[in-house]
């Protein structure tokens, strides 16, 4: 064995192997000490966000559209109903000398007073009589909230386009009377603060409860001299489906409590309280601004959050899982991989 090792050819081979091993392991260790490999390769474990994006990511935005039904409920105690010439009105006062009644046929909006002759009018006391009517509305809503653990604190605005058909019912009167008959269309706005909380989640579905409180802008068809903008309270039970940490869709049924007072124009006449509570059913989306931008490198196929040259990126659109598991890769990407796989 010693004889073989003393052979110059084997000595040269042993020295060459030692040099090769030193070069492979020694230079790689020295090179990695001076070069941050995270700056060249995708690293899914070190993802940092800018301060501005971190702040914006604490907030979520909702956009929704829906349908509302407003129930007008008016007890007419303390008023007399006047039915003349197929027009149903409320008595606001009377001129005893000229036998003339001051009336209004438009109770809801407070616009339109008139006079009728007492002799030709069918007058009924309003005690025990209640008016009920219904309006329909399309509802659009935008809100923003600060997300803290399971709570969401924020506010927003809603737009209502309400259509009211006046051929509704007056209930409780034994006399045969013509129904209130005034149609109107109006655009209304609501501004509110909100508080919501998640109380249960299962399989990507989040069950929530929320409350809103704010003020209502009644719209141009209401007489602002006698009708003030009311406040309202709204209670909702949204159900949200999470597609990613930045994107959810939701369905929100809600019930809104509100009322206003029509003070008419006669100081001696008491105001007429009008309850106009509303059911609202809406669908919408909830968005959060990502704390890291989308990766734009065309050759990068990384789906999870990762880094390139010291900058952080995400690999998925906001409406897809940001750290996808097996089976969560988009179908378009799977189709592309199959078409470019020579072994498929």
For each residue, the residues with C-beta under 8 A, 3 or more apart:
1: 4 5
2: 5 6
3: 6 7
4: 1 7 10
5: 1 2 10 11 14
6: 2 3 11
7: 3 4 10 11
8: 11 12
9: 12 13
10: 4 5 7 13 14
11: 5 6 7 8 14 15
12: 8 9 15 16
13: 9 10 16 17
14: 5 10 11 17 18
15: 11 12 18 19
16: 12 13 19 20
17: 13 14 20 21
18: 14 15 21 22
19: 15 16 22 23
20: 16 17 23 24
21: 17 18 24 25
22: 18 19 25 26
23: 19 20 26 27
24: 20 21 27 28
25: 21 22 28 29
26: 22 23 29 30
27: 23 24 30 31
28: 24 25 31 32
29: 25 26 32 33
30: 26 27 33 34
31: 27 28 34 35
32: 28 29 35 37
33: 29 30
34: 30 31
35: 31 32 39 40
36: 39 40 310
37: 32 40 41
38: 41 43 46 307 310
39: 35 36 307 308 309 310
40: 35 36 37 309
41: 37 38
42: 300 302 306 307 308
43: 38 46 306 307
44: 47 302 304 305 306 323
45:
46: 38 43 307 312
47: 44 292 305 306 307 312
48: 312
49: 53 54 57 291 292 312
50: 53 54 291
51: 54 55
52: 55 56
53: 49 50 56 57 289 290 291 292
54: 49 50 51 57 58 291
55: 51 52 58
56: 52 53 59 289 291
57: 49 53 54 288 289 290 291
58: 54 55 146 147 148
59: 56 144 145 146 147 154 288 289
60: 144 145 147 152 286 287 288
61: 142 143 144 286 287 288
62: 141 142 143 144 145 156 250 284 285 286 287
63: 141 142 284 285 287
64: 139 140 141 250 252 282 283 284 285
65: 138 139 140 141 282 283 284
66: 138 139 141 252 280 281 282 283 284
67: 136 137 138 139 280 281 282
68: 136 137 138 139 160 162 256 278 279 280 281
69: 134 135 136 137 278 279
70: 134 135 136 137 162 164 276 277 278
71: 132 133 134 275 276 277 278 279
72: 108 131 132 133 134 135 168 274 275 276
73: 130 131 132 274 275 276 277
74: 107 130 131 132 272 273 274 275
75: 129 130 273
76: 79 81 90 126 129 130 131 170 272
77: 126 127 128 129
78: 126 127 270
79: 76 90 91 126 272
80: 90 91 123 124 125 126
81: 76 88 89 90 91 123 124 125 126 129 170 173 177
82: 88 89 90 91 101 103 116 121 122 123
83: 86 87 88 89 121 122 123 124 175 177 178
84: 87 89 116 117 120 121 122
85: 120
86: 83 178
87: 83 84 105 178 181
88: 81 82 83 105 170 177 178 179 180 181
89: 81 82 83 84 103 104 105 114 116
90: 76 79 80 81 82 103 104 105 107 126 272
91: 79 80 81 82 94 101 102 103 123
92: 102 103 104 113 264 265 266 269
93: 101 102 266 268 269
94: 91 99 100 101 102 118
95: 98 99 100 101 102
96: 99
97:
98: 95
99: 94 95 96 117 118 119
100: 94 95 115 116 117 118
101: 82 91 93 94 95 115 116 117 118 121 123
102: 91 92 93 94 95 113 114 115 266
103: 82 89 90 91 92 113 114 115 116
104: 89 90 92 107 110 112 113 114 264
105: 87 88 89 90 112 114 180 182
106: 109 110 111 112 182
107: 74 90 104 110 131 180 262 272 274
108: 72 133 164 180 182 184 262 274
109: 106 112 182 184 221 222 223 227
110: 104 106 107 222 223 225 226 227 262 263 264
111: 106 221 222 223
112: 104 105 106 109
113: 92 102 103 104 264 265
114: 89 102 103 104 105
115: 100 101 102 103
116: 82 84 89 100 101 103 120 121
117: 84 99 100 101 120 121
118: 94 99 100 101 121 123
119: 99
120: 84 85 116 117
121: 82 83 84 101 116 117 118
122: 82 83 84 175 177
123: 80 81 82 83 91 101 118
124: 80 81 83 129 173 175 177
125: 80 81 129
126: 76 77 78 79 80 81 90 129
127: 77 78
128: 77 172
129: 75 76 77 81 124 125 126 170 171 172 173
130: 73 74 75 76 170 171 172
131: 72 73 74 76 107 168 169 170 171 180
132: 71 72 73 74 168 169 171
133: 71 72 108 164 166 168 169 180
134: 69 70 71 72 168
135: 69 70 72 162 163 164 165 276
136: 67 68 69 70 162 163 164
137: 67 68 69 70 160 161 162 163 188 278
138: 65 66 67 68 160 161
139: 64 65 66 67 68 158 159 160 280 282
140: 64 65 158 159
141: 62 63 64 65 66 156 157 158 159 282 284
142: 61 62 63 156 157
143: 61 62 154 155 156 157 194
144: 59 60 61 62 154 155 156
145: 59 60 62 152 153 154 155 194 196
146: 58 59 152 153 154
147: 58 59 60 151 152 288
148: 58 151 152 153
149:
150: 197 198 199
151: 147 148 195 196 197
152: 60 145 146 147 148 194 195 196 197 210
153: 145 146 148 194 195 196
154: 59 143 144 145 146 193 194
155: 143 144 145 191 192 193 194 214
156: 62 141 142 143 144 191 192 194
157: 141 142 143 189 190 191 192
158: 139 140 141 189 190 192
159: 139 140 141 187 188 189
160: 68 137 138 139 187 188 189 190
161: 137 138 185 186 187 188
162: 68 70 135 136 137 185 186 187 188 219
163: 135 136 137 185
164: 70 108 133 135 136 182 183 184 185 186
165: 135 168 183
166: 133 179 180 181 182 183 184
167: 179 180 181
168: 72 131 132 133 134 165 179 180
169: 131 132 133 179
170: 76 81 88 129 130 131 173 177 179 180
171: 129 130 131 132
172: 128 129 130
173: 81 124 129 170 177
174:
175: 83 122 124
176:
177: 81 83 88 122 124 170 173
178: 83 86 87 88 181
179: 88 166 167 168 169 170
180: 88 105 107 108 131 133 166 167 168 170
181: 87 88 166 167 178
182: 105 106 108 109 164 166
183: 164 165 166
184: 108 109 164 166 221
185: 161 162 163 164 221
186: 161 162 164 218 219 220 221 222
187: 159 160 161 162 219 220
188: 137 159 160 161 162 216 217 218 219
189: 157 158 159 160 216 217
190: 157 158 160 214 215 216 217 232
191: 155 156 157 214 215 217
192: 155 156 157 158 212 213 214 215 232 234
193: 154 155 212 213 214
194: 143 145 152 153 154 155 156 210 211 212 213
195: 151 152 153 210 211
196: 145 151 152 153 208 209 210 211 236 238
197: 150 151 152 208 209 210
198: 150 201 206 207 208
199: 150 207 208 209
200: 206 207
201: 198 204 205 206 207
202: 205 207
203:
204: 201 241 242
205: 201 202 239 240 241 242
206: 198 200 201 239 240 241 242 248
207: 198 199 200 201 202 237 239
208: 196 197 198 199 237 238 239 240
209: 196 197 199 235 236 237
210: 152 194 195 196 197 235 236 237 238
211: 194 195 196 233 234 235 236
212: 192 193 194 232 233 234 235 236
213: 192 193 194 231 232 233 234
214: 155 190 191 192 193 231 232
215: 190 191 192 229 230 231 232
216: 188 189 190 229 230 231 232 258 260
217: 188 189 190 191 229
218: 186 188 222 224 227 229 230 260
219: 162 186 187 188 222
220: 186 187
221: 109 111 184 185 186
222: 109 110 111 186 218 219 227
223: 109 110 111 226 227
224: 218 227 228
225: 110 265
226: 110 223 262 263 264 265
227: 109 110 218 222 223 224 260 261 262 263
228: 224 260 261
229: 215 216 217 218 260
230: 215 216 218 258 259 260
231: 213 214 215 216 258
232: 190 192 212 213 214 215 216 256 257 258
233: 211 212 213 256 257 258
234: 192 211 212 213 254 255 256 257 280
235: 209 210 211 212 254 255 257
236: 196 209 210 211 212 252 253 254 255 280
237: 207 208 209 210 252 253 254
238: 196 208 210 250 251 252
239: 205 206 207 208 250 251 252
240: 205 206 208 248 249 250 286
241: 204 205 206 248 249 250
242: 204 205 206 245 247 248
243: 247 248 249 319 320 321
244: 247 316 318 319 320 321 322
245: 242 288 322
246: 287 288 289 290 318 319 322
247: 242 243 244 285 286 287 288 318 319
248: 206 240 241 242 243 285 286
249: 240 241 243 283 284 285 286
250: 62 64 238 239 240 241 283 284 285 286
251: 238 239 281 282 283
252: 64 66 236 237 238 239 280 281 282 283 284
253: 236 237 279 280 281
254: 234 235 236 237 279 280 281 282
255: 234 235 236 277 278 279 280
256: 68 232 233 234 277 278 279 280
257: 232 233 234 235 277
258: 216 230 231 232 233 275 276 277 278
259: 230 273 274 275 276 277
260: 216 218 227 228 229 230 273 274 276
261: 227 228 271 272 273 274
262: 107 108 110 226 227 271 272 274
263: 110 226 227 271
264: 92 104 110 113 226 269 271 272
265: 92 113 225 226
266: 92 93 102 269
267:
268: 93
269: 92 93 264 266
270: 78
271: 261 262 263 264
272: 74 76 79 90 107 261 262 264
273: 74 75 259 260 261
274: 72 73 74 107 108 259 260 261 262
275: 71 72 73 74 258 259
276: 70 71 72 73 135 258 259 260
277: 70 71 73 255 256 257 258 259
278: 68 69 70 71 137 255 256 258
279: 68 69 71 253 254 255 256
280: 66 67 68 139 234 236 252 253 254 255 256
281: 66 67 68 251 252 253 254
282: 64 65 66 67 139 141 251 252 254
283: 64 65 66 249 250 251 252
284: 62 63 64 65 66 141 249 250 252
285: 62 63 64 247 248 249 250
286: 60 61 62 240 247 248 249 250
287: 60 61 62 63 246 247 318
288: 57 59 60 61 147 245 246 247 318
289: 53 56 57 59 246
290: 53 57 246 293 294 314 318
291: 49 50 53 54 56 57
292: 47 49 53 305 312 313 314
293: 290 296 313 314
294: 290 313 314 315 317
295: 300 302 306 308 313 314 315
296: 293 313
297: 300 308
298:
299:
300: 42 295 297 306 308 315
301: 315 333
302: 42 44 295 306 315
303: 315 316 324 329
304: 44 315 322 323 324
305: 44 47 292 312 313 314 315 322 323
306: 42 43 44 47 295 300 302 312 313 314 315
307: 38 39 42 43 46 47 310 311 312 313
308: 39 42 295 297 300 311 313
309: 39 40
310: 36 38 39 307
311: 307 308
312: 46 47 48 49 292 305 306 307
313: 292 293 294 295 296 305 306 307 308
314: 290 292 293 294 295 305 306 322
315: 294 295 300 301 302 303 304 305 306 322
316: 244 303 320 321 322 324
317: 294 320
318: 244 246 247 287 288 290
319: 243 244 246 247
320: 243 244 316 317 324 328 330
321: 243 244 316 324 325 328
322: 244 245 246 304 305 314 315 316
323: 44 304 305
324: 303 304 316 320 321 328 329
325: 321 328
326:
327:
328: 320 321 324 325
329: 303 324 333 334
330: 320 333 334
331: 334 335
332: 335 336
333: 301 329 330 336 337
334: 329 330 331 337 338
335: 331 332 338 339
336: 332 333 339 340
337: 333 334 340 341
338: 334 335 341 344
339: 335 336
340: 336 337
341: 337 338 344
342:
343:
344: 338 341
